[in-house]
Amino acid sequence: MSDQCYIGVDVGSASVRAGVFDGRGTRLAFAVRPISQYHPRADVVEQSSAQIWSQTCEAIKEAVAQSGVSPEAIVAMGFDATCSLVAIDESGQGVSVSEQGEDGHDIIMWMDHRAAAEARAINATGDPALAYVGGEVSVEMELPKALWLKRHFPERYRRVWRLFDLADFLVWRATGADVASVCTLTCKWNYLAHEHRFSARLLAAVELEDVVDKVPPAILQLGEPAGRLSADAAARCGLTTGVTVAGGIIDAHAGGLALVGAQPEGALAIISGTSNCHMLVNAREIHVPGVWGPYWGAMLPGLWLSEGGQSAAGALVDWTIRQHACWAELEQQAQRQGCSEYVLLNQWVADLEQRDPLPTRHLHVLADHYGNRSPRANSNARGAAIGLTLEPGRDSLARLYLATLQAIAYGTRHIIEAMNQAGHQITRLQICGGATKNPLWLREYANVTGCDIALPEQDDAVTLGAAVLGAVAAGIYPSISAAASALVRPGATVRADRQFDTFHQAKYQVYLELYDDMQRAADLMAAWR
């Protein structure tokens, strides 16, 4: 077993990442390729499936070459990806989803909000199936996007042979297998996995009955094999056709699987990145208003998954600092020092805290700049900052940056409280993704939530989670739990500093009230929509 190697492929919002892991879960090589996003107008974000597949093959090929292992030693592969919608015709070519009809724009990204009216139409049905997405379908899910395409470009919709979730598209390109994952269908397509069906009544109510014929007919449970690498895919990836490919999984769910697969009870997995996902499994069917799910078997077989989320996390922090007048100075100084802007900015915060131990006590940020996914379930929510002054320079940027990190942590705390109030019992937090590279942000997560945070030894748990699925699909391990126990090792722990409990309790109350203030403002201005 130790001589066998596995590949995990993670397709995120802006890049493809491929990791080669040995039989002990040690990463031997890692390769990254960028992928493009197209933003023709506000709230519209598209990608190219052809580009993503090409970059995926290149990333895999580079990682294999870097690893120093022979292609024959690699026995399994798993794919995870963002929950973006891919439109493919009968010839295997992409169908444009662009309003301008641009060729190659055949993916509506998860973060695309063009289908707001379609989401409202689906929610207006009041169908019982909506209880399994926290009460309301999100504009980020797939049925609203499919309905948007059918309403606006019916001829293109008729041409579509398959509407794939991106992870399922990658599996299809790799193997030729026309299959979907229970993870993608249940979490993003309103498939009721516990009843093995779609809601016919829901689809009929919005004239979307035919969508069932456009999704893959076979549904794989997590850890099931989709097939072997095709000859073409093997050649493009520098591998052999002996590689077993697992059914796909959503990127956040791959990270959650790696973090809690070995010991799931009471563990909240936070997958941080452009957005945040909060994954929690339970043996009981627990409904949490504004939290997606419960989904049966969508992350770990035999368990219900509840999924909280924040639509903007890393994206919000990056946007915030780039808007500031001091951004150019920060960028230039970081280049001179040969470090990232965040390393330098954390130094600025440390310097500020030496002179002002609580620099954000009068500055508060509401982190709903891209809507509130959980637990408010309000895609029209807006962000806010109060307590602004005419303070110039690096202290001003450091203060706003810290307040933004705290705001995102307060949003996570709100999700945790909603889950616990509904009947969950969260006893520990585990985190992977971008925030793990930022010690200041980890400090704020721990202090704001009052919880110690466990980190994995492997800094990219998402690709490792995909590799875990591959190892199970190849029959190397009898279960996901066994594979996670063998391949995923614990790392450091970030301890909560309880001396700040009362301070963060006060700021958290301000955070909650800011949302109400923004809703009152929206109501007052409703006549001018």
C-alpha positions as CSV (number, residue, x, y, z in Angstrom):
1,M,0.0,0.0,0.0
2,S,2.8,2.4,0.8
3,D,4.2,2.1,-2.7
4,Q,0.9,3.2,-4.3
5,C,0.2,6.9,-4.9
6,Y,-2.9,8.9,-5.4
7,I,-3.7,12.2,-7.0
8,G,-6.1,14.8,-5.8
9,V,-7.3,17.6,-8.2
10,D,-9.0,20.7,-6.8
11,V,-10.5,23.2,-9.3
12,G,-11.2,26.4,-7.4
13,S,-12.5,29.7,-8.5
14,A,-9.2,31.0,-10.0
15,S,-6.9,28.0,-10.3
16,V,-6.5,24.3,-10.7
17,R,-4.4,22.5,-8.1
18,A,-3.1,19.0,-8.4
19,G,-1.3,17.1,-5.6
20,V,0.4,13.7,-5.7
21,F,0.3,11.8,-2.3
22,D,2.0,8.7,-1.3
23,G,0.4,5.8,0.7
24,R,1.0,7.6,4.0
25,G,-0.7,10.8,2.9
26,T,2.5,12.7,2.4
27,R,2.3,15.2,-0.5
28,L,5.1,14.5,-3.0
29,A,4.4,17.2,-5.5
30,F,2.0,20.0,-6.1
31,A,1.2,22.0,-9.3
32,V,-1.0,25.0,-9.9
33,R,-2.5,26.4,-13.1
34,P,-4.5,29.6,-13.4
35,I,-8.0,29.7,-14.9
36,S,-9.9,32.7,-16.2
37,Q,-13.1,34.3,-15.1
38,Y,-15.2,36.5,-17.4
39,H,-17.2,39.4,-15.8
40,P,-19.2,40.9,-18.6
41,R,-21.4,42.8,-16.1
42,A,-22.2,43.0,-12.4
43,D,-23.3,39.7,-10.9
44,V,-22.3,37.7,-14.0
45,V,-19.3,35.4,-13.8
46,E,-18.5,32.9,-16.5
47,Q,-15.7,30.4,-17.3
48,S,-14.6,28.1,-20.1
49,S,-14.8,24.3,-19.6
50,A,-12.2,23.7,-22.4
51,Q,-9.7,26.0,-20.6
52,I,-10.3,24.4,-17.3
53,W,-9.9,20.8,-18.6
54,S,-6.7,21.8,-20.5
55,Q,-5.2,23.5,-17.4
56,T,-6.3,20.5,-15.3
57,C,-4.3,18.1,-17.5
58,E,-1.3,20.4,-17.4
59,A,-1.4,20.6,-13.6
60,I,-1.6,16.9,-13.3
61,K,1.2,16.3,-15.7
62,E,3.5,18.7,-14.0
63,A,2.7,17.3,-10.5
64,V,3.4,13.7,-11.7
65,A,6.7,14.8,-13.3
66,Q,7.7,16.7,-10.1
67,S,6.8,13.8,-7.8
68,G,9.6,11.5,-9.1
69,V,7.3,8.5,-9.0
70,S,6.5,6.4,-12.1
71,P,3.1,6.9,-13.7
72,E,2.5,3.2,-13.0
73,A,2.7,3.8,-9.3
74,I,-0.3,6.2,-9.4
75,V,-3.4,4.0,-8.9
76,A,-6.2,6.4,-8.1
77,M,-7.4,10.0,-8.6
78,G,-10.2,12.1,-7.2
79,F,-11.7,15.4,-8.6
80,D,-13.3,18.2,-6.6
81,A,-14.5,21.5,-8.0
82,T,-16.6,24.6,-7.3
83,C,-20.3,24.1,-7.8
84,S,-20.4,25.8,-11.2
85,L,-22.8,24.8,-14.0
86,V,-21.3,23.5,-17.3
87,A,-23.5,23.3,-20.5
88,I,-22.4,20.6,-23.0
89,D,-24.0,19.6,-26.3
90,E,-24.3,16.1,-27.9
91,S,-21.0,16.4,-29.6
92,G,-19.2,17.1,-26.4
93,Q,-18.8,20.8,-27.1
94,G,-19.7,23.6,-24.7
95,V,-22.9,25.6,-25.2
96,S,-22.6,29.3,-24.6
97,V,-24.2,30.7,-21.5
98,S,-23.1,34.2,-22.3
99,E,-25.7,36.9,-22.9
100,Q,-23.6,38.0,-25.9
101,G,-23.3,34.4,-27.1
102,E,-19.5,34.3,-26.8
103,D,-18.1,30.9,-27.7
104,G,-16.2,29.2,-24.9
105,H,-18.2,30.8,-22.1
106,D,-20.1,27.6,-21.2
107,I,-19.9,27.8,-17.4
108,I,-22.0,29.8,-15.1
109,M,-19.9,30.1,-12.0
110,W,-21.2,29.4,-8.5
111,M,-20.8,33.1,-7.6
112,D,-22.9,34.3,-10.5
113,H,-26.1,36.0,-9.3
114,R,-27.9,36.5,-12.7
115,A,-30.6,34.0,-11.8
116,A,-32.1,36.0,-8.8
117,A,-35.6,36.1,-10.4
118,E,-35.5,32.4,-11.1
119,A,-34.5,31.6,-7.5
120,R,-37.4,33.7,-6.3
121,A,-39.7,31.8,-8.7
122,I,-38.5,28.4,-7.3
123,N,-38.9,29.6,-3.7
124,A,-42.4,30.9,-4.4
125,T,-43.5,27.3,-5.0
126,G,-43.2,26.5,-1.3
127,D,-42.3,23.0,-2.3
128,P,-41.4,20.7,0.7
129,A,-38.1,19.9,-1.0
130,L,-37.0,23.4,-0.1
131,A,-36.8,22.3,3.5
132,Y,-33.6,20.4,2.6
133,V,-31.8,23.6,1.5
134,G,-32.5,25.6,4.6
135,G,-35.9,26.7,3.4
136,E,-34.9,28.6,0.3
137,V,-32.9,27.7,-2.8
138,S,-29.9,30.0,-3.2
139,V,-29.2,31.9,-6.4
140,E,-25.8,30.2,-6.2
141,M,-27.4,26.7,-6.8
142,E,-28.0,25.0,-10.1
143,L,-31.7,24.9,-10.7
144,P,-32.0,28.7,-10.8
145,K,-29.2,28.9,-13.4
146,A,-30.7,26.1,-15.5
147,L,-34.1,27.9,-15.4
148,W,-32.4,31.2,-16.3
149,L,-30.9,29.6,-19.4
150,K,-34.2,28.0,-20.4
151,R,-36.1,31.3,-20.0
152,H,-33.6,33.6,-21.7
153,F,-32.1,31.3,-24.4
154,P,-34.5,28.5,-25.0
155,E,-32.8,27.3,-28.2
156,R,-29.5,27.0,-26.5
157,Y,-31.2,25.2,-23.6
158,R,-32.7,22.7,-26.1
159,R,-29.2,22.1,-27.6
160,V,-27.8,21.1,-24.2
161,W,-27.2,17.4,-23.8
162,R,-25.8,17.6,-20.3
163,L,-25.8,20.1,-17.5
164,F,-22.9,19.1,-15.4
165,D,-21.8,20.3,-12.0
166,L,-18.1,21.1,-12.6
167,A,-16.8,18.2,-10.6
168,D,-19.0,15.8,-12.6
169,F,-17.8,17.4,-15.8
170,L,-14.2,16.7,-14.9
171,V,-15.0,13.1,-14.1
172,W,-16.7,12.8,-17.5
173,R,-13.8,14.3,-19.4
174,A,-11.4,12.0,-17.5
175,T,-13.2,8.7,-18.0
176,G,-16.1,9.2,-20.4
177,A,-18.5,8.1,-17.7
178,D,-21.8,9.8,-17.8
179,V,-22.3,10.0,-14.0
180,A,-23.1,12.5,-11.3
181,S,-22.1,12.5,-7.7
182,V,-24.6,12.3,-4.8
183,C,-22.7,15.3,-3.4
184,T,-23.3,17.6,-6.3
185,L,-26.9,16.6,-7.1
186,T,-28.0,16.7,-3.4
187,C,-26.3,19.9,-2.4
188,K,-26.8,22.0,-5.6
189,W,-29.7,20.4,-7.6
190,N,-32.4,19.9,-4.9
191,Y,-32.0,16.1,-5.4
192,L,-33.5,14.3,-2.4
193,A,-30.9,11.6,-1.8
194,H,-32.7,10.2,1.2
195,E,-35.7,9.5,-1.1
196,H,-33.7,8.8,-4.3
197,R,-35.6,11.4,-6.3
198,F,-36.1,14.9,-7.5
199,S,-39.3,16.7,-6.6
200,A,-41.4,16.3,-9.7
201,R,-43.9,18.9,-8.3
202,L,-41.2,21.5,-7.8
203,L,-39.8,21.1,-11.3
204,A,-43.3,21.1,-12.8
205,A,-44.2,24.3,-11.0
206,V,-41.4,26.2,-12.8
207,E,-41.6,24.3,-16.1
208,L,-38.3,22.6,-15.6
209,E,-39.3,19.0,-15.8
210,D,-37.0,18.3,-18.7
211,V,-33.9,19.2,-16.6
212,V,-33.9,15.6,-15.2
213,D,-33.1,14.4,-18.7
214,K,-30.1,16.8,-18.9
215,V,-28.3,15.6,-15.8
216,P,-26.3,12.3,-15.8
217,P,-28.5,9.3,-15.4
218,A,-26.3,7.4,-12.9
219,I,-25.6,8.7,-9.4
220,L,-22.5,7.6,-7.5
221,Q,-22.2,7.5,-3.8
222,L,-19.0,9.1,-2.4
223,G,-16.0,6.8,-2.7
224,E,-17.5,4.8,-5.6
225,P,-15.4,4.5,-8.8
226,A,-16.6,6.3,-12.0
227,G,-14.1,4.2,-14.1
228,R,-10.6,4.3,-15.4
229,L,-8.7,7.1,-17.1
230,S,-9.5,7.2,-20.8
231,A,-6.6,6.8,-23.2
232,D,-6.8,10.4,-24.3
233,A,-7.0,11.7,-20.7
234,A,-4.1,9.4,-19.6
235,A,-1.9,10.7,-22.5
236,R,-2.7,14.4,-21.7
237,C,-2.0,13.9,-18.0
238,G,1.2,11.8,-18.3
239,L,-0.5,8.8,-16.7
240,T,-1.7,5.3,-17.6
241,T,-5.2,4.0,-18.2
242,G,-4.8,1.9,-15.0
243,V,-5.8,4.9,-12.8
244,T,-9.1,4.5,-11.1
245,V,-11.1,7.8,-10.9
246,A,-13.6,8.4,-8.1
247,G,-16.9,10.1,-8.5
248,G,-16.7,13.8,-8.0
249,I,-17.2,16.0,-5.0
250,I,-17.7,19.8,-4.4
251,D,-14.4,21.5,-3.3
252,A,-15.5,22.5,0.2
253,H,-16.9,19.0,0.8
254,A,-13.6,17.5,-0.1
255,G,-11.9,19.6,2.5
256,G,-14.6,18.8,5.1
257,L,-14.2,15.1,4.3
258,A,-10.4,15.3,5.0
259,L,-10.8,17.3,8.2
260,V,-13.5,15.3,9.9
261,G,-13.7,12.0,8.0
262,A,-11.8,10.1,10.7
263,Q,-13.8,11.6,13.7
264,P,-16.9,13.4,12.5
265,E,-18.9,13.7,15.7
266,G,-19.2,17.2,16.9
267,A,-16.6,18.6,14.5
268,L,-17.3,21.7,12.4
269,A,-15.1,21.9,9.4
270,I,-14.5,25.4,8.1
271,I,-13.2,25.5,4.5
272,S,-11.9,29.0,3.9
273,G,-11.2,30.6,0.6
274,T,-12.8,33.1,-1.7
275,S,-15.9,32.2,0.3
276,N,-16.3,30.2,3.5
277,C,-18.1,26.9,3.9
278,H,-19.0,25.4,7.3
279,M,-19.6,21.6,7.2
280,L,-21.2,19.6,10.0
281,V,-22.5,16.0,9.9
282,N,-24.9,14.4,12.2
283,A,-26.6,11.0,12.5
284,R,-29.9,12.9,13.0
285,E,-31.8,14.9,10.5
286,I,-31.5,18.4,11.9
287,H,-33.0,21.4,10.0
288,V,-31.4,24.8,10.6
289,P,-33.2,27.8,9.1
290,G,-30.9,29.6,6.6
291,V,-28.3,26.7,6.6
292,W,-28.2,24.4,3.6
293,G,-29.3,20.8,4.1
294,P,-29.7,18.5,5.8
295,Y,-28.3,16.5,2.9
296,W,-28.2,12.7,3.2
297,G,-24.8,11.2,2.5
298,A,-23.5,14.3,0.7
299,M,-20.1,14.4,2.5
300,L,-19.8,11.3,4.5
301,P,-21.9,8.2,3.7
302,G,-24.6,7.4,6.3
303,L,-24.7,10.9,7.8
304,W,-26.7,14.1,7.3
305,L,-24.7,17.1,6.2
306,S,-25.6,20.7,7.3
307,E,-23.7,23.4,5.3
308,G,-23.4,27.0,6.4
309,G,-21.6,29.5,4.3
310,Q,-20.4,33.1,3.7
311,S,-20.4,34.2,0.1
312,A,-17.4,36.5,0.5
313,A,-14.5,35.8,2.9
314,G,-11.1,35.9,1.3
315,A,-12.6,37.8,-1.6
316,L,-13.9,40.4,0.9
317,V,-10.6,40.9,2.6
318,D,-8.7,41.3,-0.7
319,W,-11.3,43.7,-2.0
320,T,-11.2,45.8,1.3
321,I,-7.5,46.3,1.3
322,R,-7.3,47.1,-2.4
323,Q,-9.8,49.9,-2.1
324,H,-7.8,51.7,0.6
325,A,-5.7,54.7,-0.3
326,C,-2.7,53.0,1.3
327,W,-2.9,49.9,-0.9
328,A,-0.2,51.1,-3.3
329,E,2.2,51.8,-0.5
330,L,1.5,48.3,1.0
331,E,2.0,46.6,-2.4
332,Q,5.3,48.4,-3.1
333,Q,6.8,47.8,0.3
334,A,5.8,44.2,0.2
335,Q,7.6,43.8,-3.1
336,R,10.7,45.5,-1.8
337,Q,10.7,43.2,1.3
338,G,10.0,40.1,-0.8
339,C,6.9,39.1,1.2
340,S,3.2,39.0,0.7
341,E,1.0,42.0,1.4
342,Y,-0.7,40.1,4.2
343,V,2.6,39.3,6.0
344,L,3.4,43.0,6.0
345,L,-0.2,44.1,6.9
346,N,-0.1,41.7,9.9
347,Q,3.1,43.5,11.0
348,W,1.3,46.8,10.7
349,V,-1.6,45.5,12.8
350,A,0.9,44.2,15.5
351,D,2.6,47.7,15.5
352,L,-0.8,49.3,15.9
353,E,-1.8,47.0,18.7
354,Q,1.3,47.9,20.6
355,R,0.0,51.5,20.8
356,D,-3.7,50.7,20.8
357,P,-4.5,47.2,22.2
358,L,-8.1,47.3,21.0
359,P,-7.9,49.2,17.7
360,T,-11.4,48.2,16.4
361,R,-13.5,49.1,19.4
362,H,-15.0,52.0,17.5
363,L,-14.8,50.6,14.0
364,H,-17.3,47.9,13.0
365,V,-17.8,46.1,9.7
366,L,-20.8,44.0,8.5
367,A,-19.4,41.4,6.1
368,D,-22.5,41.0,3.8
369,H,-20.9,42.7,0.8
370,Y,-22.0,39.8,-1.5
371,G,-25.1,38.9,0.4
372,N,-25.6,36.7,3.4
373,R,-25.6,33.0,2.6
374,S,-26.1,31.8,6.2
375,P,-28.0,32.0,8.4
376,R,-29.9,35.0,7.0
377,A,-30.3,33.4,3.5
378,N,-30.5,36.9,2.0
379,S,-28.6,37.3,-1.3
380,N,-29.7,41.0,-1.3
381,A,-28.0,41.8,2.0
382,R,-25.3,44.5,1.8
383,G,-22.2,45.2,3.8
384,A,-21.5,48.2,5.9
385,A,-18.7,49.9,7.9
386,I,-19.4,52.3,10.8
387,G,-17.1,54.4,13.0
388,L,-15.1,55.8,10.1
389,T,-12.8,58.8,10.7
390,L,-10.4,60.9,8.7
391,E,-7.4,58.8,10.0
392,P,-4.9,58.5,7.1
393,G,-2.1,56.1,6.3
394,R,-1.1,52.6,7.3
395,D,-2.8,52.7,10.7
396,S,-6.1,53.4,9.0
397,L,-5.6,50.4,6.7
398,A,-4.5,48.1,9.5
399,R,-7.5,49.0,11.6
400,L,-10.0,48.4,8.7
401,Y,-8.3,45.1,7.8
402,L,-8.5,43.9,11.3
403,A,-12.1,44.9,11.6
404,T,-12.9,43.0,8.4
405,L,-11.2,39.8,9.6
406,Q,-13.2,40.1,12.8
407,A,-16.4,40.7,10.9
408,I,-16.0,37.5,8.9
409,A,-15.3,35.7,12.2
410,Y,-18.5,37.1,13.7
411,G,-20.4,35.7,10.7
412,T,-18.9,32.3,11.4
413,R,-19.9,32.7,15.1
414,H,-23.5,33.5,14.0
415,I,-23.6,30.3,11.9
416,I,-22.3,28.2,14.8
417,E,-24.9,29.6,17.2
418,A,-27.7,28.9,14.7
419,M,-26.5,25.3,14.3
420,N,-26.3,24.8,18.0
421,Q,-29.7,26.4,18.7
422,A,-31.2,24.0,16.2
423,G,-29.9,20.9,18.0
424,H,-26.3,20.4,16.9
425,Q,-23.6,20.1,19.4
426,I,-20.4,21.6,18.0
427,T,-17.5,20.6,20.3
428,R,-14.5,21.5,18.1
429,L,-13.5,23.5,15.0
430,Q,-11.2,22.4,12.3
431,I,-10.1,24.6,9.4
432,C,-8.3,24.4,6.1
433,G,-7.8,26.7,3.2
434,G,-6.5,30.2,2.8
435,A,-7.0,31.4,6.3
436,T,-4.6,28.8,7.6
437,K,-1.8,30.8,6.0
438,N,-2.8,33.9,8.0
439,P,-2.0,33.6,11.8
440,L,-3.8,36.8,12.6
441,W,-7.0,35.6,11.0
442,L,-6.7,32.3,12.8
443,R,-6.3,34.2,16.1
444,E,-9.4,36.2,15.4
445,Y,-11.5,33.1,14.5
446,A,-10.5,31.5,17.8
447,N,-11.0,34.6,19.9
448,V,-14.3,35.5,18.3
449,T,-15.8,32.1,18.5
450,G,-14.2,31.2,21.8
451,C,-13.2,27.8,20.3
452,D,-9.8,26.3,19.9
453,I,-9.1,25.5,16.2
454,A,-7.4,22.3,15.0
455,L,-5.3,22.5,11.8
456,P,-4.4,19.6,9.5
457,E,-0.7,18.8,9.0
458,Q,-1.2,19.0,5.3
459,D,-1.8,22.6,4.4
460,D,-4.0,21.7,1.4
461,A,-6.6,19.4,2.9
462,V,-8.9,19.9,-0.1
463,T,-6.7,18.1,-2.7
464,L,-5.9,15.5,0.0
465,G,-9.7,14.9,0.5
466,A,-10.0,14.3,-3.3
467,A,-7.1,11.9,-3.1
468,V,-8.8,10.1,-0.2
469,L,-11.9,9.5,-2.4
470,G,-9.6,8.1,-5.1
471,A,-8.0,5.7,-2.7
472,V,-11.4,4.4,-1.5
473,A,-12.7,4.1,-5.1
474,A,-9.6,2.0,-6.0
475,G,-10.4,-0.4,-3.2
476,I,-7.2,0.5,-1.2
477,Y,-9.3,1.3,1.9
478,P,-12.7,-0.1,2.8
479,S,-14.3,3.2,3.8
480,I,-13.7,7.0,3.8
481,S,-13.2,6.9,7.5
482,A,-10.4,4.3,7.2
483,A,-8.8,6.2,4.4
484,A,-9.0,9.5,6.3
485,S,-7.5,7.9,9.4
486,A,-4.6,6.6,7.4
487,L,-3.9,9.6,5.1
488,V,-4.9,12.7,7.1
489,R,-2.7,13.7,10.0
490,P,-3.4,16.4,12.6
491,G,-1.3,19.5,12.9
492,A,-1.1,22.5,15.2
493,T,-3.9,23.9,17.4
494,V,-4.7,27.6,17.7
495,R,-5.9,28.4,21.3
496,A,-8.7,30.9,22.0
497,D,-7.6,33.7,24.3
498,R,-10.6,34.1,26.7
499,Q,-9.5,37.5,28.0
500,F,-11.1,39.1,25.0
501,D,-14.5,37.3,25.5
502,T,-16.4,40.4,26.8
503,F,-14.9,42.7,24.1
504,H,-16.0,40.3,21.3
505,Q,-19.4,39.8,22.8
506,A,-20.0,43.5,22.6
507,K,-18.7,43.8,19.1
508,Y,-20.8,40.7,18.1
509,Q,-23.9,42.4,19.3
510,V,-23.0,45.5,17.1
511,Y,-22.5,43.1,14.2
512,L,-26.0,41.6,14.6
513,E,-27.7,44.9,15.0
514,L,-25.9,46.3,11.9
515,Y,-27.8,43.8,9.8
516,D,-31.1,45.1,11.2
517,D,-30.0,48.7,10.5
518,M,-29.2,47.8,6.9
519,Q,-32.5,46.1,6.4
520,R,-34.3,49.2,7.8
521,A,-32.4,51.3,5.3
522,A,-33.3,49.0,2.5
523,D,-37.0,49.1,3.5
524,L,-36.9,52.9,3.5
525,M,-35.4,53.0,0.0
526,A,-37.6,50.2,-1.4
527,A,-39.7,52.7,-3.4
528,W,-36.7,53.7,-5.5
529,R,-35.7,50.2,-6.7
